[in-house]
């Protein structure tokens, strides 16, 4: 199988991932932070090692500012619901995933207001002007995706962060499609919150997310419970990371993430990004030469896009095109990609798109085979219509 659905979750995983998980299950399977015996200490070491590696990777202030959550969606909810309350206003973009739009719609029932800023592809100044125009006196937060999970379009997060902080506004980023591939360094980036999954560009496994807090603002909690600390009191701890890590942690997934972060560091993030972008551009150029194919963005580049691509094949519904590619053992994602707002912005809301996304493990030959499959589908559909 040719796997091009890496925007949903990367596969395969780096060598050593399965062994790290097996090691946790065989000899580090105790509950971390809740025992003084050796196996519990080893489990805690696994968690702390990954926390330190993630902090260094993203330029966090300290390891305790890295919060492990059940998913990126949970991380986003922690920020939105931890910052916003009745009467507050938040600005988002028109390329957001449902992980952002749905919590905000729920918050409107509690008196939160929101505005949507239009993103201009390849024009950061115009995009920044859109965000600036949406600010109000009661704006408490700007929260936006770093890159669209459907079209790969990057937002100018550095400039948006500066805009937010000049106006005393908090800034949070959904890094689901950029973490591990694009540059995200909090030592130079003006952001207060980064939200991301472990199982995509960080090459971990499903069931784990990260929330990196880079400000002194105390978020309200969404979930409370046992943390292994201050067990004699009924109030959630104030200090990080315990304030947001209630319940037993997913230590096998944390061990897998540690392998993924080390793998990216060994390959080199820039090298990884360049490889994936070269494959996306190869696919883009080939699809652009097929008259029946519709592309929706400019030719991707690392400045304005992350390495993923959406397209359609003539009038074939995206779901049908995805099925036809699947029959040829090519895995893609088709439909609305849990991002109705992005499809409305790009005019593809009626049928969605077919999306491909390579990984570091994808080869040039696999991209060429994918393109050939698209040509076969177009040719077959042309023959059917003639008959």
FIVEX-910156 format. One record per residue (C-alpha): residue in three letters; x, y, z. Coordinates in steps of 0.1 Angstrom, whole numbers, padded with zeros to 4 digits, always signed. Layout:
N
ALAXYZ...
END
This chain:
387
UNK+0000+0000+0000UNK+0011+0036-0008UNK+0002+0056+0023UNK-0005+0093+0016UNK-0028+0100+0045UNK-0001+0113+0069UNK-0021+0145+0076UNK-0045+0122+0095UNK-0018+0102+0112UNK+0017+0093+0102UNK+0025+0058+0092UNK+0048+0039+0094UNK+0064+0050+0126UNK+0101+0053+0132UNK+0121+0022+0141UNK+0122+0018+0178UNK+0086+0029+0184UNK+0072-0005+0190UNK+0101-0015+0212UNK+0097+0016+0233UNK+0060+0008+0238UNK+0068-0029+0246UNK+0094-0017+0271UNK+0068+0003+0290UNK+0044-0026+0290UNK+0070-0051+0301UNK+0090-0032+0327UNK+0077+0004+0331UNK+0040-0003+0334UNK+0033+0012+0368UNK+0014+0045+0373UNK+0038+0074+0371UNK+0041+0098+0400UNK+0021+0076+0424UNK+0046+0051+0438UNK+0081+0050+0454UNK+0090+0015+0441UNK+0113+0010+0412UNK+0088+0004+0384UNK+0068+0035+0393UNK+0101+0055+0393UNK+0110+0041+0358UNK+0075+0051+0345UNK+0080+0086+0359UNK+0114+0088+0343UNK+0098+0079+0309UNK+0074+0108+0312UNK+0099+0133+0324UNK+0124+0124+0297UNK+0099+0130+0270UNK+0087+0162+0287UNK+0122+0175+0287UNK+0128+0166+0251UNK+0095+0183+0240UNK+0104+0214+0260UNK+0138+0216+0242UNK+0123+0209+0208UNK+0097+0237+0210UNK+0117+0262+0231UNK+0094+0260+0261UNK+0103+0279+0293UNK+0107+0247+0314UNK+0097+0210+0311UNK+0067+0216+0334UNK+0052+0239+0308UNK+0047+0209+0286UNK+0013+0194+0294UNK+0004+0159+0282UNK-0033+0157+0272UNK-0054+0129+0256UNK-0053+0147+0221UNK-0048+0180+0203UNK-0085+0185+0205UNK-0084+0183+0243UNK-0055+0208+0243UNK-0075+0233+0222UNK-0105+0229+0245UNK-0083+0235+0275UNK-0071+0268+0261UNK-0104+0281+0247UNK-0125+0272+0278UNK-0097+0281+0302UNK-0093+0316+0288UNK-0127+0327+0276UNK-0158+0336+0297UNK-0190+0355+0292UNK-0184+0389+0275UNK-0151+0379+0260UNK-0143+0381+0223UNK-0120+0357+0203UNK-0107+0360+0168UNK-0102+0329+0147UNK-0094+0323+0110UNK-0116+0310+0082UNK-0094+0279+0078UNK-0101+0264+0112UNK-0107+0227+0120UNK-0138+0217+0140UNK-0115+0212+0170UNK-0115+0250+0171UNK-0149+0260+0157UNK-0171+0236+0177UNK-0158+0246+0211UNK-0162+0282+0202UNK-0198+0276+0191UNK-0204+0259+0224UNK-0189+0289+0242UNK-0212+0313+0224UNK-0240+0297+0245UNK-0222+0311+0275UNK-0219+0346+0262UNK-0185+0344+0243UNK-0183+0363+0210UNK-0161+0355+0181UNK-0151+0369+0147UNK-0136+0352+0117UNK-0106+0366+0098UNK-0101+0357+0062UNK-0068+0342+0053UNK-0051+0354+0020UNK-0029+0327+0006UNK+0007+0338+0001UNK-0001+0373+0014UNK+0008+0376+0051UNK+0003+0413+0052UNK-0033+0411+0039UNK-0040+0382+0063UNK-0026+0402+0092UNK-0048+0432+0082UNK-0078+0409+0084UNK-0070+0399+0119UNK-0063+0435+0129UNK-0097+0446+0116UNK-0115+0420+0137UNK-0100+0431+0171UNK-0124+0447+0196UNK-0120+0463+0230UNK-0131+0430+0246UNK-0109+0407+0225UNK-0092+0384+0250UNK-0077+0358+0226UNK-0066+0352+0191UNK-0066+0315+0183UNK-0058+0301+0149UNK-0044+0272+0130UNK-0008+0274+0120UNK-0016+0256+0087UNK-0048+0244+0072UNK-0053+0206+0074UNK-0071+0207+0041UNK-0051+0231+0019UNK-0018+0233+0037UNK-0019+0272+0037UNK+0002+0287+0065UNK-0009+0316+0085UNK+0017+0343+0095UNK+0017+0333+0131UNK+0048+0353+0140UNK+0031+0386+0129UNK-0002+0376+0144UNK+0015+0369+0177UNK+0031+0403+0177UNK-0002+0419+0169UNK-0019+0401+0198UNK+0007+0410+0223UNK+0009+0447+0212UNK-0028+0448+0221UNK-0025+0429+0254UNK-0043+0399+0239UNK-0034+0362+0244UNK-0024+0341+0214UNK-0029+0304+0209UNK-0020+0282+0179UNK-0034+0249+0167UNK-0002+0232+0154UNK-0019+0199+0144UNK-0006+0201+0108UNK+0027+0219+0114UNK+0043+0204+0146UNK+0074+0184+0136UNK+0076+0198+0100UNK+0074+0236+0103UNK+0096+0257+0126UNK+0080+0263+0160UNK+0104+0278+0185UNK+0088+0296+0214UNK+0121+0313+0222UNK+0115+0336+0192UNK+0077+0331+0185UNK+0053+0353+0204UNK+0027+0327+0213UNK+0011+0318+0247UNK-0002+0284+0239UNK+0007+0257+0214UNK-0016+0228+0209UNK-0006+0196+0189UNK-0011+0159+0186UNK+0016+0133+0190UNK+0005+0110+0162UNK+0010+0133+0132UNK+0042+0151+0123UNK+0058+0142+0157UNK+0057+0105+0147UNK+0041+0093+0179UNK+0010+0072+0183UNK-0027+0080+0187UNK-0041+0089+0221UNK-0018+0117+0231UNK-0016+0155+0227UNK+0005+0183+0240UNK-0004+0217+0254UNK+0026+0240+0258UNK+0020+0270+0280UNK+0043+0300+0274UNK+0027+0327+0296UNK+0019+0334+0332UNK-0018+0335+0327UNK-0036+0310+0349UNK-0061+0290+0329UNK-0093+0278+0344UNK-0095+0240+0344UNK-0118+0220+0323UNK-0111+0186+0340UNK-0101+0181+0376UNK-0091+0150+0395UNK-0062+0129+0409UNK-0027+0141+0400UNK-0006+0122+0426UNK+0002+0155+0442UNK-0016+0174+0471UNK-0038+0143+0475UNK-0050+0155+0509UNK-0069+0185+0496UNK-0100+0187+0473UNK-0088+0216+0452UNK-0069+0211+0419UNK-0032+0220+0422UNK-0023+0255+0408UNK+0012+0245+0396UNK+0022+0230+0362UNK+0020+0204+0348UNK-0003+0189+0375UNK-0030+0215+0371UNK-0039+0200+0337UNK-0028+0163+0340UNK-0056+0147+0360UNK-0059+0110+0358UNK-0035+0082+0347UNK-0012+0092+0319UNK-0008+0074+0286UNK+0028+0063+0293UNK+0031+0040+0262UNK+0022+0069+0240UNK+0046+0092+0258UNK+0074+0067+0252UNK+0065+0065+0216UNK+0065+0103+0213UNK+0100+0104+0228UNK+0112+0081+0200UNK+0094+0104+0175UNK+0110+0136+0188UNK+0144+0119+0188UNK+0139+0107+0153UNK+0130+0141+0140UNK+0161+0156+0157UNK+0183+0129+0141UNK+0169+0134+0106UNK+0167+0172+0110UNK+0135+0191+0108UNK+0145+0212+0078UNK+0156+0181+0059UNK+0124+0164+0067UNK+0103+0194+0056UNK+0124+0198+0023UNK+0118+0161+0015UNK+0081+0162+0020UNK+0077+0195+0002UNK+0096+0182-0028UNK+0072+0153-0031UNK+0041+0176-0028UNK+0055+0199-0055UNK+0062+0169-0077UNK+0026+0157-0072UNK+0013+0193-0078UNK+0032+0197-0110UNK+0020+0164-0123UNK-0016+0169-0114UNK-0015+0205-0129UNK-0007+0189-0162UNK-0038+0167-0162UNK-0067+0188-0176UNK-0094+0171-0155UNK-0076+0178-0122UNK-0086+0208-0101UNK-0061+0223-0077UNK-0070+0249-0051UNK-0038+0266-0040UNK-0007+0281-0055UNK+0023+0258-0060UNK+0033+0249-0024UNK+0065+0263-0009UNK+0079+0261+0027UNK+0072+0298+0033UNK+0035+0297+0026UNK+0025+0261+0030UNK+0030+0228+0048UNK+0035+0197+0026UNK+0000+0186+0019UNK-0023+0190-0011UNK-0060+0190-0019UNK-0074+0183-0054UNK-0104+0169-0072UNK-0106+0148-0104UNK-0131+0163-0128UNK-0167+0159-0116UNK-0159+0127-0096UNK-0171+0132-0060UNK-0141+0133-0037UNK-0153+0102-0017UNK-0156+0083-0049UNK-0121+0093-0061UNK-0108+0083-0027UNK-0124+0049-0031UNK-0110+0044-0066UNK-0075+0053-0053UNK-0080+0029-0024UNK-0089+0001-0048UNK-0054+0007-0063UNK-0039+0004-0028UNK-0033+0041-0024UNK-0044+0056+0009UNK-0058+0092+0008UNK-0083+0112+0027UNK-0115+0125+0010UNK-0144+0146+0020UNK-0146+0176+0043UNK-0118+0167+0066UNK-0136+0179+0098UNK-0130+0214+0085UNK-0162+0228+0071UNK-0151+0264+0077UNK-0120+0259+0055UNK-0140+0243+0027UNK-0165+0272+0028UNK-0136+0297+0026UNK-0123+0279-0005UNK-0156+0271-0022UNK-0153+0233-0019UNK-0180+0228+0008UNK-0204+0209-0015UNK-0182+0179-0022UNK-0149+0184-0003UNK-0116+0174-0018UNK-0091+0146-0020UNK-0061+0152+0001UNK-0026+0137+0000UNK+0002+0142+0025UNK+0036+0124+0023UNK+0059+0117+0052UNK+0096+0112+0055UNK+0091+0076+0045UNK+0074+0084+0012UNK+0094+0079-0019UNK+0094+0097-0053UNK+0084+0064-0069UNK+0053+0063-0047UNK+0043+0098-0058UNK+0047+0088-0094UNK+0026+0057-0089UNK-0001+0079-0073UNK-0001+0103-0103UNK-0003+0074-0127UNK-0034+0061-0108UNK-0051+0095-0111UNK-0044+0094-0148UNK-0059+0059-0151UNK-0090+0071-0132UNK-0094+0101-0155UNK-0089+0080-0186UNK-0114+0054-0174UNK-0140+0080-0166UNK-0135+0096-0200UNK-0140+0062-0217UNK-0172+0056-0196UNK-0186+0090-0206UNK-0179+0083-0243UNK-0197+0049-0241
END
